[in-house]
Amino acid sequence: MISLGLARKLKLKLNGQNQVKVSGLGGIPTEITASAEVKITLGSRVVYIVELWMANIGEGLDVLLGMDFMLRAGTLILEHAQ
């Protein structure tokens, strides 16, 4: 997901055909108002083209990347118990 403010700032081409109401952060109802295809570059060479949903996702948040993206990108989250 990407915030509406950042989507406007980046001048993304928005597709407003897929509007959906979802349960957002903390169970707060949120409305997905549009989607856009964006290019995400990790490091200097790895590029992913993904469809992101637009919504007001919370104060101070610009982007939320879910587990579907993280798995596709091969991201690992390691937690070391001490």
Number of C-alpha atoms within 10 A of each C-alpha: 19 20 21 20 14 14 21 11 9 9 9 14 13 16 14 13 9 10 15 12 11 12 10 15 10 6 8 11 10 16 17 20 18 19 22 18 14 13 12 11 11 10 7 6 7 9 12 14 10 12 12 20 25 24 24 17 20 13 7 7 13 16 18 12 10 9 10 8 12 12 10 9 13 7 10 8 6 6 6 5 4 3
